[in-house]
Amino acid sequence: MLGTGITVWAAFQNFHQFNIVIALVIATIKATLVVLYFMHARYSPKRTQLVIVCSVFWLAIMLALTLSDYDTRSRDVRLAAPQFFHRA
């Protein structure tokens, strides 16, 4: 309930450009607690912990590749005028 309360409180605050950062930090902490305690990963065998760590590492690789691709895109976006083709 504490995590939900903090999430609701943060949603009503104005942190300007850090709104998304704070929301993602809260979500990451809550997701970590869910994996560690509710999914019993903290007390699981080492092989299961290795699979979880590798999964997070793979997710980080995928996010890094996606964001690097997004970063290389052109930011000069112009809407093209519609072109009409007339058949003779």
C-alpha positions as CSV (number, residue, x, y, z in Angstrom):
1,M,0.0,0.0,0.0
2,L,2.9,2.3,0.6
3,G,4.1,1.9,-3.0
4,T,0.6,2.8,-4.3
5,G,0.4,5.8,-1.9
6,I,3.8,7.1,-3.1
7,T,2.8,6.6,-6.8
8,V,-0.5,8.5,-6.3
9,W,1.3,11.3,-4.3
10,A,3.9,11.6,-7.1
11,A,1.3,11.8,-9.8
12,F,-0.2,14.9,-8.2
13,Q,3.1,16.7,-7.8
14,N,4.7,18.9,-10.5
15,F,8.4,17.9,-10.8
16,H,8.6,19.6,-14.2
17,Q,11.0,17.7,-16.5
18,F,11.6,15.0,-13.9
19,N,8.0,13.7,-13.7
20,I,8.8,10.7,-16.0
21,V,12.1,10.0,-14.2
22,I,10.5,9.9,-10.8
23,A,7.6,7.7,-12.1
24,L,10.0,5.2,-13.6
25,V,12.1,5.1,-10.4
26,I,9.0,4.3,-8.3
27,A,7.8,1.7,-10.9
28,T,11.3,0.1,-10.9
29,I,11.4,-0.2,-7.1
30,K,7.9,-1.6,-7.0
31,A,8.7,-4.2,-9.8
32,T,11.9,-5.2,-7.9
33,L,10.0,-5.8,-4.7
34,V,7.4,-7.9,-6.6
35,V,10.1,-10.0,-8.2
36,L,12.2,-10.5,-5.1
37,Y,9.4,-11.2,-2.6
38,F,6.1,-12.1,-4.2
39,M,7.8,-14.3,-6.9
40,H,10.2,-15.6,-4.3
41,A,13.3,-14.8,-6.3
42,R,15.3,-13.8,-3.3
43,Y,15.1,-17.3,-1.8
44,S,15.2,-19.2,-5.1
45,P,18.1,-21.4,-6.3
46,K,21.1,-19.7,-7.9
47,R,20.2,-20.9,-11.4
48,T,16.8,-19.1,-11.2
49,Q,18.5,-15.9,-10.0
50,L,20.9,-16.2,-12.9
51,V,18.0,-16.4,-15.3
52,I,16.4,-13.3,-13.8
53,V,19.7,-11.4,-14.0
54,C,20.2,-12.4,-17.6
55,S,16.7,-11.4,-18.5
56,V,17.2,-8.0,-17.0
57,F,20.5,-7.7,-18.8
58,W,18.8,-8.7,-22.1
59,L,16.1,-6.1,-21.5
60,A,18.7,-3.5,-21.0
61,I,20.4,-4.4,-24.3
62,M,17.1,-4.2,-26.1
63,L,16.3,-0.8,-24.6
64,A,19.7,0.5,-25.4
65,L,19.5,-0.5,-29.0
66,T,16.0,0.9,-29.3
67,L,17.0,4.2,-27.8
68,S,20.1,4.5,-29.9
69,D,18.0,3.9,-33.0
70,Y,15.6,6.5,-31.8
71,D,18.5,8.9,-31.2
72,T,19.8,8.6,-34.7
73,R,16.4,9.6,-36.3
74,S,16.0,12.9,-37.9
75,R,14.2,15.4,-35.7
76,D,13.2,17.7,-38.6
77,V,9.7,16.4,-39.3
78,R,7.7,18.1,-41.9
79,L,4.3,16.9,-43.1
80,A,4.4,16.5,-46.8
81,A,1.5,18.0,-48.8
82,P,-0.8,15.3,-50.2
83,Q,0.0,14.4,-53.7
84,F,-2.8,13.6,-56.1
85,F,-2.1,11.5,-59.1
86,H,-4.3,12.0,-62.1
87,R,-4.7,9.3,-64.7
88,A,-4.9,10.3,-68.3
